[in-house]
C-alpha cells in the first residue's frame, strides 16, 4: 500500500490538473500551485490532439468534455505547390482533434475543480526543502506549502527540473517561431481535412472551420530565439509583413496572411524541443509533462504525452509503497515512449526547412515514403496506446504496449 498521501503540483497548464485529478483517483490529495495570477486561459494557439491523448483523458473522465469543444480532422493531406498527397488513414483510430490551447486548459482546469482539486495562483516557486518524511515548497510571495511529494509540471522552462538537477539540459530552440490565426478567406478549403503544406520558403498548415473561416498556422524559420513575451512586443503588423515576405508567393498561404487582421494574429514565440533529460526525479521530487519531455509540435503529441505521463505517474504512486520506487517505475515506463516520439519529431523538423531542390523533389518522394517507411504502422502504434487504470502497474506489459 502506498505511503504517499499528499502532493504539491507546480504548474497548472496541461499536466498539472490531470496529475492532480488522477492522484485523487488514486487516493492521494493534491493541490496545484500556478505562477500565473489566474487560470492559464488565452495562452498559445491551436494544437493537434491525438487519439492516445483522448484515451488518457477518458481515464480521468475528461475525454468527452474535450470532444465537445474540439474539431475532428479525419483526413490529413500534404501539399507541395499545386500537388496534394492524401496521407493514409488510420483504421480504428479516433481522428486527430484540433483545439485551441486555451480551451484545452479550461477543460482540464474545470474538470479538476469539479473533482475537488484546489488551485492556488500567483505562486512562483523559488526553492524547495526536503525532509525525511516530506517536502516544502517556498514561493516568491513568502508563502510555503508542505506535502509528501512535489511534482514539477511547470513546463518547458521548469524550475523544478533545475532543482532536481542543476546541470539539467534546457530546451532547444527549433529555429522556428509559431504563429496562428482564424481568418475569413475566399479560398475554398474542404471540410474535416488538415493540410500540411510546404511553401516555396517555409512550412504552414490550415483547415476549414465550421463557421466558414480558415484556421492556419505557420512555423516561421527565424534565427533569433524569441520568447512568447519578446515576440509579442513586436507589433502584429510587423509580423504580418515578415510572414508575407515568407509566404506571399504561396497559394493559399499568402492569401491567408493577406486576409488576416493584425488583431487576429496569435504569436506563440519560439518553438522548442526537449533533449533527453538525464534525471527525472530526486528524493521526493519528480517531473511530468513538458518539464521533462517536450517533443516538437511537429509530432502532434506534446499535450497527449503530458497527459499520459500524468496518469501513469499517479498509477505508479498508487501501486508502489514509497516515492522512490514509484518514480523509478514511472521513468522506466515512460522514457522509451516519449523519447521515441521526440526523435520522430526532430526528423520532421528537418523537412520544414528544406532547400529549394528538396522542395521540388518532395512531391515525388512523399508518396513513396508513405508506402515504404512504415508510416501507418508507426502512427497506429503511437496512437492506439491506452492506459489500463484498473490494472496494477506491470512494467513489462506497459513497455510492450508503448
Secondary structure, DSSP 8 states (H G I E B T S, - for coil): -----EEEEE--SSHHHHHHHHHHHTT-EEEEEESSSS--TT-S-EEEE-HHHHHHHHHTT-HHHHHHHSEEE-EEEEEETTEEEE----TT---EEEEEHHHHHHHHHHHHHHTT-EEEES--EEEEEEETTEEEEEETTS-EEEESEEEE---TT-HHHHHH-TT----EEEEEEEEEEEE--SS---TTEEEEEE-SSSEEEEEE-TTS-EEEEEEEE-SS---HHHHHTS-HHHHHHHHHHHHTTSTTHHHHHHH--GGG-EEEEEEEE----S-SEETTEEE-GGGT----GGGS-HHHHHHHHHHHHHHHHHHSSSHHHHHHHHHHHHHHHHHHHHHHHHHHHHHTT--HHHHHHHHHHHHHHHHHS-HHHHHHHHHT----TTS---HHHHHHH-
